[in-house]
Amino acid sequence: MTEAIRLRDEAGASKYLDERWGIKRGIRTLQKYRCIGGGPKFRRIGNTRVGYEDAALDDWAAETLSPPAKSTSDPVLLRRPTEAAAEAA
């Protein structure tokens, strides 16, 4: 038997990102990300609804945020988040 997957709707995903990560992204922004790319992974529910898994939201948020820095001139901020993540791995 497969385990049930909990999906958040757009409003829930927006609220989750804000409360857990401090990333403010509105419903319309999440919709735009689905069209142009660059947002968290999602699942289709039928023809019109979508849902976001917490793990997908967490992965996207972690990729979006920079590593901790001591100042705005810290070299760590000059690298793209994906480059910094690759170096940390």
Backbone as CSV, one residue per row, in Angstrom:
resi,resn,N_x,N_y,N_z,CA_x,CA_y,CA_z,C_x,C_y,C_z
1,MET,0.838,-1.175,0.000,0.000,0.000,0.000,0.889,1.248,0.000
2,THR,0.562,2.202,-0.824,1.362,3.416,-0.902,0.926,4.410,0.165
3,GLU,1.878,5.215,0.589,1.610,6.226,1.608,0.946,7.444,0.959
4,ALA,-0.024,8.016,1.644,-0.721,9.187,1.124,0.222,10.387,1.076
5,ILE,0.109,11.173,0.025,0.918,12.375,-0.143,0.060,13.574,0.231
6,ARG,0.574,14.404,1.123,-0.151,15.615,1.512,0.249,16.735,0.564
7,LEU,-0.741,17.323,-0.079,-0.490,18.416,-1.010,-1.122,19.693,-0.495
8,ARG,-0.417,20.778,-0.670,-0.944,22.100,-0.310,-1.442,22.795,-1.572
9,ASP,-2.543,23.513,-1.445,-3.004,24.309,-2.576,-2.124,25.564,-2.671
10,GLU,-2.413,26.425,-3.639,-1.582,27.608,-3.848,-1.523,28.501,-2.612
11,ALA,-2.667,28.731,-1.981,-2.698,29.578,-0.787,-1.895,28.940,0.346
12,GLY,-2.035,27.629,0.504,-1.290,26.926,1.538,0.207,26.942,1.279
13,ALA,0.597,26.790,0.016,2.013,26.827,-0.346,2.592,28.216,-0.083
14,SER,1.849,29.236,-0.438,2.287,30.605,-0.206,2.480,30.864,1.291
15,LYS,1.523,30.439,2.081,1.591,30.628,3.530,2.747,29.823,4.127
16,TYR,2.937,28.595,3.670,4.016,27.736,4.163,5.381,28.375,3.897
17,LEU,5.594,28.860,2.682,6.872,29.492,2.349,7.136,30.708,3.231
18,ASP,6.104,31.473,3.506,6.253,32.664,4.342,6.544,32.282,5.793
19,GLU,5.760,31.373,6.349,5.903,31.026,7.762,7.171,30.229,8.052
20,ARG,7.514,29.299,7.177,8.669,28.436,7.444,9.986,29.066,7.009
21,TRP,9.984,29.764,5.875,11.224,30.258,5.294,11.331,31.775,5.240
22,GLY,10.236,32.485,5.477,10.263,33.943,5.362,10.303,34.415,3.919
23,ILE,9.904,33.539,3.000,9.876,33.880,1.570,8.440,34.214,1.201
24,LYS,8.215,35.453,0.826,6.869,35.895,0.484,6.655,35.767,-1.020
25,ARG,5.819,34.816,-1.391,5.432,34.610,-2.789,3.932,34.427,-2.815
26,GLY,3.258,35.272,-3.545,1.811,35.215,-3.631,1.328,34.127,-4.568
27,ILE,0.043,33.929,-4.548,-0.582,32.913,-5.402,-0.289,33.195,-6.873
28,ARG,-0.441,34.451,-7.283,-0.201,34.798,-8.694,1.256,34.552,-9.088
29,THR,2.173,34.768,-8.156,3.583,34.515,-8.447,3.827,33.027,-8.630
30,LEU,3.238,32.199,-7.779,3.369,30.748,-7.944,2.776,30.307,-9.277
31,GLN,1.658,30.910,-9.673,1.058,30.589,-10.969,2.003,30.962,-12.109
32,LYS,2.627,32.118,-11.995,3.563,32.553,-13.031,4.767,31.615,-13.101
33,TYR,5.293,31.217,-11.943,6.405,30.271,-11.931,6.048,28.972,-12.650
34,ARG,4.810,28.528,-12.509,4.411,27.294,-13.200,4.442,27.466,-14.708
35,CYS,4.191,28.658,-15.176,4.195,28.912,-16.627,5.601,29.132,-17.181
36,ILE,6.395,29.926,-16.472,7.708,30.295,-17.010,8.852,29.486,-16.413
37,GLY,8.576,28.742,-15.344,9.621,27.962,-14.684,10.272,28.760,-13.565
38,GLY,11.089,28.072,-12.805,11.818,28.729,-11.733,11.180,28.599,-10.362
39,GLY,10.028,27.978,-10.289,9.344,27.822,-9.013,9.465,26.421,-8.467
40,PRO,8.788,26.171,-7.362,8.820,24.833,-6.772,8.090,23.816,-7.652
41,LYS,8.498,22.555,-7.520,7.814,21.494,-8.262,6.399,21.344,-7.732
42,PHE,5.495,20.940,-8.619,4.082,20.811,-8.252,3.512,19.563,-8.905
43,ARG,2.317,19.208,-8.477,1.585,18.087,-9.078,0.241,18.585,-9.564
44,ARG,-0.210,18.015,-10.658,-1.553,18.330,-11.166,-2.567,17.459,-10.454
45,ILE,-3.700,18.055,-10.150,-4.828,17.334,-9.568,-5.991,17.559,-10.525
46,GLY,-6.224,16.608,-11.387,-7.253,16.791,-12.407,-6.780,17.764,-13.470
47,ASN,-7.725,18.506,-14.039,-7.394,19.429,-15.126,-7.047,20.832,-14.677
48,THR,-7.546,21.256,-13.518,-7.383,22.661,-13.158,-6.642,22.913,-11.858
49,ARG,-6.621,21.957,-10.961,-5.995,22.190,-9.656,-4.551,21.701,-9.641
50,VAL,-3.755,22.303,-8.764,-2.379,21.871,-8.549,-2.139,21.754,-7.054
51,GLY,-1.107,21.006,-6.700,-0.737,20.861,-5.304,0.773,20.838,-5.166
52,TYR,1.241,21.294,-4.012,2.667,21.338,-3.716,2.957,20.466,-2.505
53,GLU,3.987,19.641,-2.596,4.441,18.854,-1.459,5.374,19.713,-0.615
54,ASP,5.350,19.496,0.696,6.232,20.253,1.589,7.694,20.072,1.196
55,ALA,8.087,18.852,0.844,9.483,18.586,0.477,9.893,19.396,-0.749
56,ALA,8.995,19.532,-1.725,9.301,20.312,-2.931,9.437,21.794,-2.594
57,LEU,8.582,22.283,-1.707,8.665,23.681,-1.274,9.961,23.921,-0.514
58,ASP,10.332,22.982,0.367,11.573,23.111,1.132,12.795,23.086,0.215
59,ASP,12.805,22.188,-0.757,13.927,22.107,-1.698,14.071,23.410,-2.477
60,TRP,12.968,23.930,-2.960,13.007,25.170,-3.737,13.470,26.342,-2.875
61,ALA,12.960,26.429,-1.660,13.343,27.520,-0.763,14.835,27.456,-0.444
62,ALA,15.345,26.257,-0.182,16.763,26.106,0.131,17.637,26.514,-1.057
63,GLU,17.189,26.220,-2.281,17.926,26.622,-3.478,17.868,28.126,-3.697
64,THR,16.767,28.755,-3.284,16.545,30.168,-3.523,17.374,31.049,-2.581
65,LEU,17.514,30.609,-1.340,18.229,31.405,-0.347,19.734,31.295,-0.525
66,SER,20.425,32.384,-0.241,21.884,32.352,-0.272,22.401,31.735,1.021
67,PRO,23.658,31.323,1.032,24.235,30.859,2.291,24.396,32.044,3.249
68,PRO,24.573,31.785,4.532,24.777,32.885,5.486,26.015,33.703,5.110
69,ALA,25.927,35.010,5.287,27.033,35.903,4.956,27.280,36.853,6.121
70,LYS,28.515,37.327,6.227,28.894,38.250,7.299,28.654,39.703,6.910
71,SER,28.705,40.000,5.621,28.462,41.358,5.145,28.001,41.294,3.697
72,THR,27.562,42.429,3.166,27.103,42.457,1.781,28.253,42.299,0.793
73,SER,29.486,42.489,1.255,30.637,42.301,0.367,31.254,40.910,0.512
74,ASP,30.618,40.049,1.273,31.109,38.685,1.466,31.106,37.959,0.119
75,PRO,32.231,37.346,-0.257,32.304,36.649,-1.554,31.250,35.563,-1.728
76,VAL,30.750,35.014,-0.628,29.739,33.961,-0.740,28.477,34.490,-1.438
77,LEU,28.213,35.774,-1.337,27.025,36.362,-1.976,27.216,36.597,-3.471
78,LEU,28.436,36.564,-3.933,28.697,36.800,-5.351,28.483,35.550,-6.190
79,ARG,28.373,34.388,-5.534,28.133,33.141,-6.245,26.635,32.883,-6.335
80,ARG,26.255,32.179,-7.350,24.854,31.776,-7.478,24.545,30.725,-6.420
81,PRO,23.291,30.676,-5.932,22.947,29.676,-4.912,23.254,28.246,-5.335
82,THR,23.099,27.913,-6.620,23.373,26.551,-7.072,24.849,26.235,-7.015
83,GLU,25.706,27.240,-7.282,27.150,27.030,-7.201,27.571,26.811,-5.746
84,ALA,27.012,27.588,-4.834,27.339,27.445,-3.419,26.884,26.095,-2.899
85,ALA,25.721,25.629,-3.336,25.215,24.330,-2.888,26.101,23.203,-3.408
86,ALA,26.597,23.337,-4.633,27.464,22.313,-5.204,28.788,22.242,-4.441
87,GLU,29.302,23.398,-4.014,30.552,23.405,-3.263,30.366,22.814,-1.874
88,ALA,29.184,23.016,-1.284,28.930,22.498,0.055,28.762,20.973,0.045
89,ALA,28.363,20.419,-1.085,28.106,18.971,-1.171,29.342,18.154,-1.344
